[in-house]
């Protein structure tokens, strides 16, 4: 998914760059299709955050390196012969020092034709001409060992509600907001939201910044804001329908994948030559062909990029912590209530519990009042206090029973929870 999004973002920038340079027809003007070799070189300093993180501030972070190279022959009347791509003078080679082979964690695609101590070589062969922006030769290089401690240059926050498809519903409409506060107004701003989960299908229903949308698919959207960035805050928002796929039962937690980055864009046109060079952060990228085509090159200097990772899982039931008071139930006493304190595991809030769904032993409903949220056991975790009618609870106790285990169950955000506690039974005046 990440590669796809970067790829599509690059295509959009290529389109913009071509239009600006006059190589692409502008609406209302007659123009010949561009005839050149299109080259896009993208370098990224990237931060990936886990699904449970929704905010990234301006403080320095450990970012890693990624390169995405794209090449397309737009000379439709001829084939580009013997295309070779070589990166030389590399200081940070993606090689395992113990084996001398490409390191497993360094994603390098496609596999190089050959490599040495400080160079990597690909032979791409012949490339037919095409005007389609999807016909590219790609090289993708991710190196998590090559890191930088620096700020992204912007803060980013992801919010989304609701977070679950309840067990009793087939679909929901989730609202996702990606808030970006850039520091530099002279950069290109990219933002995107995507869903590629296996348990659900997605359909984008509505979105803002409609004139800035670059990619729009049922499960994906991307915006591009060109400089100058005149707004202090960019709040990108979509509404998307999420539906469970056939055969998937239970509550489904859905966290959307979000991305944002700031980047520079530089373009250059070269006359008919057989090879060109591009200076990378670490190394020199050389493209060589047997022919002498014209070249249009777009280079994006290292952009600062953040990925908010996605997540999905089916939750059949949440295990709650339950404490019943009193610890000893005297059948001869005249109390009015039985009290229960409920705690939920990390990731869930007792504030979201639907009190009307709470039952004791699937029989006795919780009273609507009194209800309170606090920290009864002083463990730093919020608990929900609810009460049950004592006379109804007494009907559950069997004659002569000395101990009883109570089950407290209910719903939180459409997900079923339950917990147990055992108390002593006595019968004294």
N, C-alpha and C positions, 0 to 999 in steps of 0.2 A: 504494500500500500504506500509506503513512504516513497519508494522509487517512482511509482506512478504519479504521485502528487508533484514531486519535484520535476518530473518529465513534463507534465502538463503546464506547470508554472513556467518552465523554460520556453515552451512553445509560445506561450502568450507573450513573454518578453521578446522573443524573436519576432513575433508579428508586430509588436509595438515598434521595435527598433527598425524593422524594415519599412514601416509606414513613415517613420520620422525621417529616415534617410532617403526616401523617395523611391525605394526599390519595390514598394508594394503599392498597388493602385489605391487611391483614395476615392471614397464614394462620390460619384458624379463625374469622375474623370476617366477617360479612356487611357489604358496603359497596357503595355506588353507584359506577359508574365515574367517574373524575374528569372534570369539565367545566370546562375553562379553556384558555387559550393558554399553552403551555409554551415558555419561552425559556431557552436555554443560551448563555452567553457565556464562551468560553475564550480566555485569552491565555497565550502561552508565550514563555519565553526558551530557545532551543534550541541544542544543540550536536550537529553531525553529525560523526562520526569515520569515517575510511576503513576498508575491510574488514580491513586489516592491523593495525589498532589494537584491542586487546582490553581495555584498562584506562584508566580516567579517574580522576584523583585529585581532591583537594579544592582544589587551587590554582586561582586565577581563570582563566577561559577567556573567549574571545570568543564570546558567544552572540548569536543573531539573533532577531528578532521574528516571531511568527506569531499570527494571530487566527483562531478558528473560531467562527462564529455559527450557531446552530440555532434554528429556529422551527417549532412544530407546533400546529395547531388541534385540540384534543382535545374540542371541543364538537361531538359527532357529529350533533346535531340541526340544525345550521345551517352555512352557508358563511361564511367570514371574507372580507369584501369589501375590495378595493382596498388590499392590503397594501403598505406602502412602508417601506423601510429606508434610513436616511440616517446617514452618519458625518460630523460637522461639526467645525470647529475643529482640523483635523489639522495638526500642525507638520511631520511627516515624510510628505509625500505620495509615493505610489509613481509618480512622474512623472519621465521622462527630461528633464533640463533643456535638452538640445540640441534635442529634437523636440517637447516639450510633450505627448507621448503617454505612456501607461502604460509603465513601464520593463519590458523583456523579462524580466529576472531576478526581478522582483517578481511572483510568482504571485498572480493575483487572479481568483477564480472564484466565481460566473459573471461574465462581463463586465458592468461597471456599465451602467446605463441612461444615466447621464451623470455627469460629474465636473467640478470646477472647481479653483481654486487651492488650496483647503483643505477640500474636501468631496467625498464619493463617494455616489452615489444609485443604489438599485436599486428597480425596481417589480416586485413579485412577483405582482401580480394577485390572483385569488381563490383561497383555500385551502379545500378541502373538509375536513370534520371526520373524524377518524380516531382510534381508540384504539391503533393500531399504533405501536410505538416506532420504526419504520423510515420512517414518512412525515413527513419533515422538509423544510423549506426551508433550504438551506445557503448560507453565504458563507465562503469560505476565502481568507485573505490572508497570504502569506508575503513578508517583506521582508528579504532578506539584507544589505541596506545599512544597516539600522537595528540597531546592535550594542550590546552591553553587556559590560563586562569585570567578571566576577563569578564566584564559585564556584557550582557546582551545588547545594551544600548536602549532597552525598552523594558517596561514591566508588562506582564501578561497575566490575565485571569480568566479562567473558564468556569462558567456556572451552567447548570442544566437541571431542569425540573419538568416532570417528575423523574425520579431515578429508576423506577421499576415499572414493569408491566405486571399488574397484579395477577394472581393465579386465576381469578374469575373473569379476566378480560382478555380479549384477543389482540387488542391494540391500544395505543395511547398516542397523544400528540406531545412530543417533547420539545421544549423551548431551550435553545442553546445560545448563550451569549459569550462571545470572546472579546474581552476588553483589552485594548493595546494603548499604552502611553509611550510614544516614541520620544527620544531625546533629540534626535537629529532630523531636521525637516528636509534635508537634501538627499534623503535615501528613498528607494522604492520600498513600499510596505506590501508584504504579502500576508494573507490570512486565509485559513481554510478549515473546514469541518468535514469529516468523512465517517462513514460506517461501513465496516466490512466484517460484521459479526456472522457467525455460523448459525445462531439461534433465531435471528430476527431478520426481517427485510425492512428497508428504509425508503421513504419517499419524501423528498423536500417539498413542502407545501408553500412556504412563503419565506421571504428574506428581505433585508434592507440593502442599501448601497447598490441598487439594481444596475446602475450605469457603470459600476466598477467590477461586475462579475465577469470572470474570465473562464471558469469551468463550472458547468452546471449539469449534474447528472442526478438520477433519482436518489443516490446514496452519497452525494458529494457536492461540495460547493467551494469555490475559491474566488477571493477578491484580490485585485491589484490596485493599489493607490500610488499614482506616480508623484514624484516630487514637484513642487514643494508640499510637504505635509502640513497643511494649514490648521489642522485641528489638534488641540492638546490631547484629546482622547478619541480613539476610534472604537466604537462599540458595535461590532458585527453580530448580527442576530439572525437565527433561522428558526422556523417551525418545521418539524419533520414528523411524519407519521411512522411509528414503529409498530410492526405487527409480528407476532410470533409465527414461526414457520410450522407447517403441519407436523404433528406428532410431538411437539415440544410442550410439556406440561409443567406446572408450577410457576412461581413468580420468577421473573427474569430481570436481573439488574443489568442496566445498559449504560455504559460510560462512553461518550463520543470521543473520537480521536480529533484533536485540534492542533493546528500548527500556525506559527507566526514567524516572520523574519524581516530584517532590514538588509538591503543590499545596494551596492553601486552597480551601474550598468555602463559599459563602454563599448562602442562599436567602431569598426574600421573596415574600409574596403581596400582590397589590393588588386593590382592588375594581374594579367595572366602569368602565373608562375607555377612551377611544379611542386614547390613545397613551401610551408610557412612554419613559423615558430611562435609559441605562446609561453611567456614566462610565468611559471606557477610559483606558489609560495615556497615550494621545495622541488626544484627541478625545472627542466625545459621540455615542453610538449612540442613535438615535431610531427607534422602531417606531410607525407610525401606521396605523390601520385605520378604515373607515367605521363599524364597529359599536362596541359598548361591552362587550367580553368581560371576564371575570375573567382575571387573569394570575398565573402562577407563574414566577418568575425564579430561575435558578441562575447565579451568577457565580463563576468560578474565577479568582482573582487570578493574576498571572503565575507559572506553574509553571516550575521548572527541569527541563529535559528533555534527555536524551541519546539519540541514535540510534547504535547500532553497525550500520554499513551491511552489507548482504549481498553475496555474490559467488558466482559459479559459472563454471566454465570446463572445457572438455574438454582433457585433456592426453594427447596420444598418446605423447610421448616427451620426456624431459629431456636436455638437452645437458650432459654432465659434462666436467670438466677432468681429464685423465689424464696422469700422468708415469710413464714406464717406466724402471726402473733395472736394469741399467746402460744408459748411453746408447749404448755400443758392445758388441755381443754377439760374443764370441770363440768360435767353434765348437770351438776346440781346448782351451778352459779346462775346468776340472772343477767349476764351481760347482753348487750344488744347486737354487737358486731363481732365478726372475725376479720382481722386485718391482714393484708398481704402487701409486701414490698417487692416490686419487680425491677430487676436490672437487666439490660440488654447488652450483648457483646459489642465490641468496637465496630463502628460503622453504622450503628443504629441508635436512634434516640427515643427515649421513653416519651418524649414530647409528641411523637408521631403515633403513639398507641391509640387505637380507637377503643375507648373505654366501653362502649356499648357492645363490643364483641367479646369481652372478657367473661369467661365461665370458670367456675370451680367444679372440677370433676365432670365437665361437660353438662352440668345440671344447674348449678346455682349461678345466676347472673350477678355481676358486680353492681353495686349501687352507684347511681350517677353522682351522688354527693354523700360524704365528703371525698374529695380527690385532691392529692397534693404531690408536687414534685420537689424532691429535696435530696439529701444524702444521709439517709437514716443510719447507715452503718459506718459513716465517716471514712469510706475507702476511696474518696475522690471520684466516684462514679455516680451519676444521677440515678435515682430510683423513683418509681411511681408508686405512691401509696393508694390503695383502693380497699374498699370494705365490702363484706358480704353479710347478708342477714343471718344472724346466728341461729334463729329458729329453723331456717331452711337448711343450714349446714348440719344441724343436729340430726336431720332425717337421713343423712348419709351414713352416720355412725351406726354400726350394728351392735346389738346387745352383747355385752361381755367383751367387746373389742378394747384392747389396751393401747394399741398404736394404730395410727392411720396415716396413710400417705395421700396428700392432696396434690392434685394437678391443677395448675392455673394456666389457662390458654387464652389466646386472643389473636388479633391482627394488628400489624404495624406496617403501614405503607403497602397494604395488600398482601403481606407475607404472614403466614401463620407462625406463631411462637408458642412455646409451652415450657413450663418448668415445674419442679416438684419440691415438696418439703414434707418431712414426716414429723408429727407431733404426738405427744403422749395423751391418752384418754384416762381420766379418773372420774369417780362418782362419789363425792364427799359433800356432806352438809357444811 
